[in-house]
Amino acid sequence: MKVVIAIDSFKGSLSSLEAGEAVREGVLKADGSAKVVIRPLADGGEGTVDALAIGLGGEMIEAEVTGPLCEPVKAKYCIVKGSTAVIEMAQAAGLPLVPAELRDPLFTTTYGVGELILDAIRRGCRSFIVGIGGSATNDGGTGMLSALGFEFLDKNGEKIALGARGLEALASVSAGNVIPELRECSFRVACDVNNPLCGERGCSAVYGPQKGATPESVKIMDGWLGKYAETAKSAFPNADPNYPGAGAAGGLGFAFKTFMNASLESGIGIILDETELEKHIADADVVVTGEGRIDFQTAMGKAPIGVAKLAKKHGKRVVAFAGCVTADAEECNNHGIDAFFPIIRGITTLDEALDRDNAYSNLRAAAYQVFRLIK
């Protein structure tokens, strides 16, 4: 029996590969002759760098870059397959990097994201996978682009300030000093939202408040971003503020698509492709997936469903494990997961359930019981 395991992290307790190892031990206890393959799983957000660095034998890199408040921060990314850089924008411009009392997207910048890309380019990378969830910013990606040599100028030809506030003075965009290596680069951006840049579904209105924006600044920034899109279009005719995902990460999706010709894709789709999971599933007997919590939202396209759909393409049986499941989780059965199992074995506190050793033991035991039956 061949079992392929691609299970997302149990946030707060187990990484993707730790969860996979717990399942592997349970499977082998039930069937010592089983062939078990573990592949890393993430959705392009938090944990993607770690999962791919370990799962694909990548090199972890740490760089000091400009944080969202223009102060230095240590950010990590990884290089896999020799020349592909995997970056989480939140490492350089994420909301957790900004204390609650200082959150204000008028001032936060994506400049450090550009510095991470620049660092990877200098190390020889020309292919990029970028997760853009969890941002603290609403600058339309102008900070990131500035670090790469794009110039955003006011009517006097001076560079505008960093942060969304700088967009008020924007009069022109220049690509004359962009680093030449950027033309050789390709970008796959993990973007799992379809918000446009502006309007009632735009980044300012939908995500601005959680980043510290007031009702007044939401309206102001939305207007500035509209002006930014018009200005960009004069130099980049393909600029489309209504493109699905343009509003991701405070307009970072728009910046990647417009200025760097990036593809905005499903995060789980990118990871499944890069880890070549389908190749391993093709001759499997059982596929195992899961995450910390399986609920109705899981069925809306989260990582376990991506795995399940790929498995069903080849007619494989799919089993999922979770720290907990909700009453509406049965919707997942309509999207490729044949059966799912919570791993908690008794009354417990949240802290006990999240304890790494407890979670590992519970997951291993659940896998053992399920695979006794499968065998």
C-alpha positions in Angstrom: 0.0 0.0 0.0 1.3 3.4 -1.0 0.2 6.4 1.1 0.9 10.0 0.1 0.6 12.6 2.9 0.2 16.3 2.2 -1.2 17.9 5.3 -1.3 21.5 6.2 0.2 22.8 9.4 -1.9 22.6 12.7 -1.3 26.3 13.6 0.1 26.7 17.0 1.3 23.1 17.4 2.6 21.2 14.3 4.2 22.3 11.1 3.1 20.6 7.8 6.0 18.2 7.9 5.7 17.4 11.6 2.0 16.6 11.1 3.0 14.4 8.1 5.6 12.5 10.2 3.0 11.8 12.9 0.6 10.3 10.3 3.5 8.3 8.8 4.2 6.7 12.2 0.6 5.8 12.6 0.4 4.3 9.1 3.5 2.2 9.6 2.3 1.0 13.0 -0.8 -0.3 11.3 1.0 -1.6 8.2 4.8 -1.9 8.4 5.1 -2.7 4.7 3.4 0.4 3.6 5.3 2.9 1.4 4.7 6.4 2.8 5.6 9.6 1.0 5.3 13.0 2.8 5.1 16.2 0.8 5.0 19.7 2.3 1.8 21.6 2.1 0.9 25.3 2.5 -1.4 27.8 0.8 1.1 30.6 0.0 0.6 32.3 3.3 2.3 31.9 6.6 4.4 28.8 6.7 5.0 28.6 3.0 8.7 29.4 3.2 9.3 26.9 6.0 7.3 24.2 4.3 9.1 24.5 0.9 12.6 25.1 2.4 12.4 21.8 4.4 10.2 19.8 2.0 12.2 20.6 -1.1 15.6 20.9 0.5 15.8 24.7 0.0 18.3 27.1 1.5 17.0 29.4 4.1 18.2 33.0 3.8 17.9 35.8 6.3 18.2 39.5 5.3 17.8 42.8 7.1 15.3 44.9 5.3 13.1 47.9 5.8 10.1 47.0 7.9 6.6 48.4 7.5 7.4 51.3 9.9 10.7 52.1 8.1 12.7 50.5 10.8 15.1 47.5 10.2 13.6 44.0 10.5 15.1 40.5 10.0 13.2 38.7 7.3 13.7 35.2 6.0 13.0 33.6 2.6 14.2 30.4 0.9 15.9 29.5 -2.3 14.7 26.1 -3.8 15.8 24.3 -7.0 18.8 26.6 -7.2 17.2 29.7 -8.6 13.7 30.0 -7.3 13.1 32.3 -4.3 10.1 31.7 -2.1 9.0 34.9 -0.3 6.3 35.7 2.2 5.6 39.5 2.0 4.5 39.4 5.6 8.1 38.8 6.6 8.9 42.4 5.6 5.5 44.2 5.7 3.2 42.0 7.8 0.6 43.3 10.2 2.2 41.4 13.2 5.3 43.6 12.7 3.3 46.7 13.7 2.2 47.2 17.3 -1.6 47.7 17.5 -1.2 51.3 18.7 0.9 52.2 15.7 -1.2 50.6 12.9 -1.9 53.2 10.2 -1.7 52.3 6.5 -1.1 55.9 5.6 2.5 55.4 6.9 3.3 51.7 6.5 5.4 50.6 3.5 6.1 47.5 1.3 9.7 48.8 0.6 11.2 45.8 2.4 9.4 43.4 0.1 11.3 44.9 -2.8 14.5 44.6 -0.8 13.9 40.9 -0.3 13.4 40.4 -4.0 16.5 42.4 -4.7 18.5 40.3 -2.3 17.3 37.1 -4.0 18.2 38.6 -7.5 21.7 39.3 -6.3 22.0 35.7 -5.2 21.1 34.6 -8.8 17.4 34.0 -8.4 15.2 34.7 -11.5 12.1 32.8 -10.6 9.9 33.9 -7.7 7.0 32.5 -5.7 5.5 35.3 -3.5 2.8 34.9 -0.9 1.1 38.2 -0.3 -1.2 37.6 2.6 -1.2 39.4 6.0 0.0 42.8 5.0 0.0 45.9 7.1 0.1 48.2 4.1 -2.1 50.0 1.6 0.5 51.7 -0.6 -0.4 50.0 -3.9 3.0 48.3 -3.8 4.8 51.5 -4.6 7.3 50.9 -1.7 8.2 47.5 -3.1 8.6 48.9 -6.6 10.7 51.8 -5.4 13.2 49.4 -3.9 13.6 47.8 -7.4 14.2 51.1 -9.1 10.8 52.4 -10.2 10.4 56.0 -9.4 7.1 57.6 -8.2 7.4 61.3 -8.6 5.4 64.4 -7.6 4.8 67.4 -9.9 8.3 68.7 -9.1 10.0 65.5 -10.1 10.8 64.6 -6.5 10.2 61.1 -5.1 7.0 60.8 -3.1 6.9 59.7 0.5 6.7 56.0 1.5 3.3 54.7 2.6 -0.2 55.4 1.2 0.2 59.1 2.1 2.8 59.5 -0.6 0.2 58.7 -3.3 -1.6 62.0 -2.7 1.3 63.8 -4.4 1.9 61.3 -7.2 2.1 62.9 -10.7 4.2 60.5 -12.7 5.9 57.1 -12.8 9.3 56.3 -14.3 10.9 52.9 -15.0 14.1 54.4 -16.3 16.2 53.3 -13.3 14.7 49.8 -12.7 17.4 47.2 -12.1 18.0 45.5 -15.5 17.9 42.0 -14.0 14.2 42.4 -13.3 13.5 41.8 -17.0 14.8 38.3 -16.6 12.6 37.5 -13.7 9.2 35.7 -13.5 6.8 36.0 -10.6 4.0 33.6 -9.5 2.0 35.4 -6.8 -0.1 33.5 -4.3 -3.2 35.5 -4.3 -6.4 34.0 -2.9 -8.6 37.0 -2.9 -10.3 38.6 -6.0 -10.8 42.2 -4.7 -10.2 45.0 -7.2 -7.9 47.9 -6.3 -10.6 50.5 -5.6 -14.3 50.9 -4.7 -16.5 49.3 -2.1 -14.8 45.9 -2.6 -11.3 47.5 -2.9 -8.4 47.1 -0.6 -9.0 50.3 1.3 -12.6 49.6 2.1 -12.3 45.9 2.8 -8.9 45.5 4.5 -8.0 49.0 5.5 -9.8 49.1 8.8 -8.0 46.0 10.2 -4.7 47.7 9.4 -5.7 50.8 11.4 -7.4 52.9 8.8 -10.2 55.3 9.9 -13.5 55.7 7.9 -12.1 59.0 6.7 -8.7 57.6 5.6 -10.4 54.7 3.9 -12.1 57.2 1.5 -9.0 59.2 1.0 -6.8 56.3 0.2 -9.3 54.8 -2.1 -9.3 58.1 -4.1 -5.5 58.1 -4.1 -5.2 54.6 -5.4 -7.7 55.4 -8.2 -5.4 58.3 -9.2 -2.4 56.0 -8.9 -4.0 53.4 -11.3 -4.7 56.2 -13.8 -1.1 57.5 -13.6 0.3 54.0 -14.0 -1.8 53.4 -17.0 -0.1 56.3 -18.8 3.2 54.4 -18.7 1.9 50.8 -18.5 -1.2 50.6 -20.8 -2.2 47.2 -19.4 -2.7 48.5 -15.9 -6.1 47.2 -14.8 -7.3 48.2 -11.3 -10.3 45.9 -11.7 -8.3 42.8 -12.3 -9.2 40.1 -9.8 -6.7 40.3 -7.0 -5.4 43.8 -7.8 -6.5 44.8 -4.3 -4.7 42.0 -2.5 -2.2 43.1 0.2 -3.2 46.8 -0.1 -2.7 46.9 -3.9 0.4 44.8 -4.0 -1.4 42.5 -6.4 -1.9 45.5 -8.7 1.8 46.3 -8.5 3.0 42.8 -9.3 0.5 42.4 -12.2 1.1 45.9 -13.7 4.8 46.5 -13.3 6.3 43.0 -13.1 3.9 41.0 -15.4 3.3 38.6 -12.6 0.6 35.9 -12.6 -1.8 36.1 -9.7 -2.7 32.5 -8.9 -4.3 30.3 -6.2 -1.8 29.8 -3.5 -2.5 26.1 -3.1 -2.3 25.7 -6.8 1.2 27.1 -6.9 2.4 24.9 -4.0 0.9 21.7 -5.5 2.6 22.5 -8.8 6.0 23.3 -7.3 6.0 20.3 -5.0 5.0 18.0 -7.9 2.4 16.4 -5.7 0.4 15.0 -8.6 3.4 12.8 -9.7 3.4 11.2 -6.2 -0.4 10.8 -6.1 -0.7 9.1 -9.5 0.2 5.6 -8.2 -1.0 6.1 -4.5 -3.6 3.9 -2.9 -4.6 6.5 -0.2 -4.0 10.2 0.1 -4.0 11.9 3.5 -4.5 15.6 4.0 -5.9 17.9 6.7 -5.3 21.1 8.8 -5.9 22.3 12.3 -9.6 23.0 11.8 -11.8 21.5 9.2 -15.0 23.5 8.6 -17.2 24.9 5.9 -14.5 27.4 4.9 -12.1 24.5 4.2 -14.5 23.4 1.4 -14.2 26.9 -0.2 -10.8 26.0 -1.6 -8.3 25.8 1.3 -5.2 23.6 1.0 -6.8 20.2 1.9 -9.4 20.7 -0.8 -6.7 21.4 -3.3 -5.1 18.1 -2.4 -8.4 16.3 -2.5 -9.3 17.6 -6.0 -5.9 16.5 -7.3 -6.4 13.1 -5.7 -9.9 12.7 -7.2 -8.5 13.5 -10.6 -6.7 10.1 -10.3 -9.6 8.4 -8.5 -7.8 8.1 -5.2 -9.3 7.7 -1.7 -8.8 10.7 0.5 -8.7 10.8 4.3 -8.3 14.0 6.3 -7.3 14.7 9.9 -7.9 17.9 11.9 -7.5 19.2 15.4 -11.2 19.9 15.4 -14.1 19.7 13.0 -17.3 21.7 12.9 -20.9 20.7 12.2 -20.8 22.2 8.8 -17.6 20.4 7.8 -19.6 17.7 6.0 -19.5 20.1 3.0 -15.9 18.9 2.5 -17.3 15.4 1.6 -18.8 17.0 -1.5 -15.4 18.3 -2.5 -13.2 15.2 -2.5 -12.6 14.3 1.1 -14.0 10.9 1.6 -13.8 11.0 5.4 -12.4 13.3 8.0 -11.4 12.6 11.6 -10.8 14.9 14.6 -7.8 13.8 16.6 -8.8 15.0 20.1 -9.3 11.9 22.3 -10.9 13.4 25.4 -11.9 16.5 27.3 -9.0 19.0 27.1 -8.1 22.6 27.4 -7.1 24.6 24.4 -3.5 24.9 25.6 -3.3 21.1 26.1 -4.7 20.5 22.6 -2.2 22.8 21.1 0.7 21.4 22.9 3.1 20.1 20.3 3.7 16.7 21.9 0.0 16.1 22.6 -1.0 17.1 19.1 1.7 14.8 17.6 0.6 11.8 19.8 -3.1 12.4 19.1 -2.6 12.6 15.3 -0.4 9.5 15.3 -3.0 7.6 17.3 -5.8 8.7 15.0 -3.9 7.7 11.9 -3.1 4.3 13.4 -6.8 3.5 14.0 -7.9 4.7 10.6 -5.2 2.7 8.8 -5.9 -0.4 10.8 -9.4 -0.3 9.2 -8.0 0.6 5.7 -5.5 -2.3 5.8 
